[in-house]
Amino acid sequence: MTRLHDLYDQQGQSPWIDNLTRTGLRSGHLARLVADGVRGLTSNPTIFQKAIAGSSDYDEQFQSLLRAHPVEEAYWKMVFDDIQEALALLRPVHEASAGCDGFVSLELAPALAHDTEASVEAARSFHERLDSPNLLVKIPGTAEGVPAIQAMIGEGRSINVTLIFSLPRYAEVIEAYLAGLEARTGDLSGIASVASFFVSRVDTEVDRRLDEVGSPEALPLRGKAAVAQAKLAYALFCQRFSGPRWEALAARGASVQRPLWASTSTKNPAYPELLYVDSLIGPNTVNTMPEATLAAFVDHGTVQRTVDDAVEEATETLARIEDLGISMAEVATTLESEGVASFVKSFDELIQSLQDKANDLTA
């Protein structure tokens, strides 16, 4: 037993890992992490860019695929193979948890982030192609992504809503989930969703703006915004997943859309390395961690409920930041734009590196 088991058994939070590599799959490393208490897995274009371009693990399959497929199609076939292996590995966790955990997340092509119809078609295609109950397709929580999320939930497809940076957008995501469930008839069990609320990047951007303000009132607020906003997100989750509307859906087998804390590695070395883990522990939540953060928590994390502590203080913190002229809405807009652009860049760089490799192989 590890602290990861304690985190779930004692506090109801599911630890997931934010990484996927073929080496980790085939060496047994991921299986060992699951045995140590990891209950799910997330991936994104940057993770695949590092895994595929940064190793030779895929070269043999890539060369074989090039005989019949263009470069981008070969990329997706390699990704689907890894996802299928991960789905099989985590399927026992999914079954043992009665469908609560054991999920593997696969993100849409990042260029679709602002195209509702294309996102719907791609998400539907991913689910049909992989056809596994523990698959979560990741759709960004952009303005264009929200209706795609509602449509997919309405079709009974499980979704990980990613790149959420603000409380108003999170409220829209919750509404999309509830409305999607309400659009269906009959049993709602088997439909799963998490809402990935990004954390550390919020502090990075708010801290930058606080430094620009530079006043004595600004400096004590550094490193406070992200946890404060996440605590208010959890309060919103508790509010929206209670009462008559939710009870009617729960009676039909619906599961709550759990908040998932993402971007939980500490970007500022001056901050505690587990700032975005130890501060956000509570029931019906997920924390997806990069491997270094996961290892740090296993070594010296604190298993204690914290996510709903000091909520009034969190409200005051965000109010003080706004009083200094820093708009959290503008922060969220900036971070969403940067997040989408970062994934597009990773995806484009990966496809270009594969194209270069294909050219070399052809030569």
GIDA-V256669 format. One record per residue. RES is the residue in three letters. BURIAL is b if it has 9 or more other ideal C-beta (glycine too) atoms within 8 Angstrom, else e. Layout:
BEGIN
res=RES burial=BURIAL
res=RES burial=BURIAL
END
This chain:
BEGIN
res=MET burial=e
res=THR burial=e
res=ARG burial=b
res=LEU burial=b
res=HIS burial=b
res=ASP burial=b
res=LEU burial=b
res=TYR burial=b
res=ASP burial=e
res=GLN burial=e
res=GLN burial=b
res=GLY burial=e
res=GLN burial=b
res=SER burial=b
res=PRO burial=b
res=TRP burial=b
res=ILE burial=b
res=ASP burial=b
res=ASN burial=b
res=LEU burial=b
res=THR burial=b
res=ARG burial=b
res=THR burial=b
res=GLY burial=b
res=LEU burial=b
res=ARG burial=e
res=SER burial=e
res=GLY burial=e
res=HIS burial=b
res=LEU burial=b
res=ALA burial=e
res=ARG burial=e
res=LEU burial=b
res=VAL burial=b
res=ALA burial=e
res=ASP burial=b
res=GLY burial=b
res=VAL burial=b
res=ARG burial=b
res=GLY burial=b
res=LEU burial=b
res=THR burial=b
res=SER burial=b
res=ASN burial=b
res=PRO burial=b
res=THR burial=b
res=ILE burial=b
res=PHE burial=b
res=GLN burial=b
res=LYS burial=e
res=ALA burial=b
res=ILE burial=b
res=ALA burial=b
res=GLY burial=e
res=SER burial=b
res=SER burial=e
res=ASP burial=b
res=TYR burial=b
res=ASP burial=e
res=GLU burial=e
res=GLN burial=b
res=PHE burial=b
res=GLN burial=e
res=SER burial=e
res=LEU burial=b
res=LEU burial=b
res=ARG burial=e
res=ALA burial=e
res=HIS burial=b
res=PRO burial=e
res=VAL burial=b
res=GLU burial=e
res=GLU burial=b
res=ALA burial=b
res=TYR burial=b
res=TRP burial=e
res=LYS burial=b
res=MET burial=b
res=VAL burial=b
res=PHE burial=b
res=ASP burial=b
res=ASP burial=b
res=ILE burial=b
res=GLN burial=b
res=GLU burial=b
res=ALA burial=b
res=LEU burial=b
res=ALA burial=e
res=LEU burial=b
res=LEU burial=b
res=ARG burial=b
res=PRO burial=e
res=VAL burial=b
res=HIS burial=b
res=GLU burial=b
res=ALA burial=e
res=SER burial=b
res=ALA burial=e
res=GLY burial=b
res=CYS burial=e
res=ASP burial=b
res=GLY burial=b
res=PHE burial=b
res=VAL burial=b
res=SER burial=b
res=LEU burial=b
res=GLU burial=b
res=LEU burial=b
res=ALA burial=e
res=PRO burial=b
res=ALA burial=e
res=LEU burial=b
res=ALA burial=b
res=HIS burial=e
res=ASP burial=b
res=THR burial=b
res=GLU burial=e
res=ALA burial=e
res=SER burial=b
res=VAL burial=b
res=GLU burial=e
res=ALA burial=b
res=ALA burial=b
res=ARG burial=b
res=SER burial=e
res=PHE burial=b
res=HIS burial=b
res=GLU burial=e
res=ARG burial=e
res=LEU burial=b
res=ASP burial=e
res=SER burial=b
res=PRO burial=e
res=ASN burial=b
res=LEU burial=b
res=LEU burial=b
res=VAL burial=b
res=LYS burial=b
res=ILE burial=b
res=PRO burial=b
res=GLY burial=b
res=THR burial=b
res=ALA burial=e
res=GLU burial=b
res=GLY burial=b
res=VAL burial=b
res=PRO burial=b
res=ALA burial=b
res=ILE burial=b
res=GLN burial=b
res=ALA burial=b
res=MET burial=b
res=ILE burial=b
res=GLY burial=b
res=GLU burial=e
res=GLY burial=e
res=ARG burial=b
res=SER burial=b
res=ILE burial=b
res=ASN burial=b
res=VAL burial=b
res=THR burial=b
res=LEU burial=b
res=ILE burial=b
res=PHE burial=b
res=SER burial=b
res=LEU burial=b
res=PRO burial=e
res=ARG burial=b
res=TYR burial=b
res=ALA burial=b
res=GLU burial=b
res=VAL burial=b
res=ILE burial=b
res=GLU burial=e
res=ALA burial=b
res=TYR burial=b
res=LEU burial=b
res=ALA burial=b
res=GLY burial=b
res=LEU burial=b
res=GLU burial=e
res=ALA burial=e
res=ARG burial=b
res=THR burial=e
res=GLY burial=e
res=ASP burial=e
res=LEU burial=b
res=SER burial=e
res=GLY burial=b
res=ILE burial=b
res=ALA burial=b
res=SER burial=b
res=VAL burial=b
res=ALA burial=b
res=SER burial=b
res=PHE burial=b
res=PHE burial=b
res=VAL burial=b
res=SER burial=b
res=ARG burial=b
res=VAL burial=b
res=ASP burial=b
res=THR burial=b
res=GLU burial=b
res=VAL burial=b
res=ASP burial=b
res=ARG burial=e
res=ARG burial=b
res=LEU burial=b
res=ASP burial=b
res=GLU burial=e
res=VAL burial=b
res=GLY burial=e
res=SER burial=e
res=PRO burial=e
res=GLU burial=e
res=ALA burial=b
res=LEU burial=b
res=PRO burial=e
res=LEU burial=b
res=ARG burial=b
res=GLY burial=b
res=LYS burial=b
res=ALA burial=b
res=ALA burial=b
res=VAL burial=b
res=ALA burial=b
res=GLN burial=b
res=ALA burial=b
res=LYS burial=b
res=LEU burial=b
res=ALA burial=b
res=TYR burial=b
res=ALA burial=b
res=LEU burial=b
res=PHE burial=b
res=CYS burial=b
res=GLN burial=e
res=ARG burial=b
res=PHE burial=b
res=SER burial=e
res=GLY burial=e
res=PRO burial=e
res=ARG burial=e
res=TRP burial=b
res=GLU burial=b
res=ALA burial=e
res=LEU burial=b
res=ALA burial=e
res=ALA burial=e
res=ARG burial=b
res=GLY burial=b
res=ALA burial=b
res=SER burial=b
res=VAL burial=e
res=GLN burial=b
res=ARG burial=b
res=PRO burial=b
res=LEU burial=b
res=TRP burial=b
res=ALA burial=b
res=SER burial=e
res=THR burial=b
res=SER burial=b
res=THR burial=b
res=LYS burial=e
res=ASN burial=b
res=PRO burial=e
res=ALA burial=e
res=TYR burial=b
res=PRO burial=e
res=GLU burial=e
res=LEU burial=b
res=LEU burial=b
res=TYR burial=b
res=VAL burial=b
res=ASP burial=b
res=SER burial=b
res=LEU burial=b
res=ILE burial=b
res=GLY burial=b
res=PRO burial=e
res=ASN burial=b
res=THR burial=b
res=VAL burial=b
res=ASN burial=b
res=THR burial=b
res=MET burial=b
res=PRO burial=b
res=GLU burial=e
res=ALA burial=e
res=THR burial=b
res=LEU burial=b
res=ALA burial=e
res=ALA burial=b
res=PHE burial=b
res=VAL burial=b
res=ASP burial=e
res=HIS burial=e
res=GLY burial=b
res=THR burial=e
res=VAL burial=b
res=GLN burial=e
res=ARG burial=b
res=THR burial=b
res=VAL burial=b
res=ASP burial=b
res=ASP burial=e
res=ALA burial=e
res=VAL burial=b
res=GLU burial=e
res=GLU burial=e
res=ALA burial=b
res=THR burial=b
res=GLU burial=e
res=THR burial=b
res=LEU burial=b
res=ALA burial=e
res=ARG burial=b
res=ILE burial=b
res=GLU burial=b
res=ASP burial=e
res=LEU burial=b
res=GLY burial=e
res=ILE burial=b
res=SER burial=e
res=MET burial=b
res=ALA burial=e
res=GLU burial=e
res=VAL burial=b
res=ALA burial=b
res=THR burial=e
res=THR burial=b
res=LEU burial=b
res=GLU burial=b
res=SER burial=e
res=GLU burial=b
res=GLY burial=b
res=VAL burial=b
res=ALA burial=e
res=SER burial=b
res=PHE burial=b
res=VAL burial=b
res=LYS burial=e
res=SER burial=b
res=PHE burial=b
res=ASP burial=e
res=GLU burial=b
res=LEU burial=b
res=ILE burial=b
res=GLN burial=e
res=SER burial=b
res=LEU burial=b
res=GLN burial=b
res=ASP burial=e
res=LYS burial=b
res=ALA burial=b
res=ASN burial=e
res=ASP burial=e
res=LEU burial=e
res=THR burial=e
res=ALA burial=e
END
